[in-house]
Amino acid sequence: MEHKQKTVRRNKGGRPKKGAADKLKYRFTVKMATSDYYTLKGKARSAGISAGEFLRRCMRDGQVKERLTPEHTDYVRKLCGMANNLNQLAHKANAAGFVTVKMECRILVARIEELLNLILL
């Protein structure tokens, strides 16, 4: 009787059990093109880890940038048009002198600053 009460759990050895947060119990299937698959395999091999571990680290540490809103896309398109206008004014200034395009340049610079303020806000 005394022997049963003094029984102590002994360490059996081996790796300790993982906690619930550390277990990999969810599976996620991804379809990809052949070139994407081999790119993933190559990057994982050069990192010295499995493809699954590579994807987990990318998900945890990587960044995905938000797409531009249609409003911001419109602003960028307008800026590209203004850059083209500015280039044309520079050619005109080189040919006829800066005095002839001075006012146009000031107006264009003010419009560019206005658009940049809209984008940055």
Helices and strands as residue ranges (DSSP letters): H 2-5, H 34-47, H 51-61, H 70-96, G 98-100, H 102-120
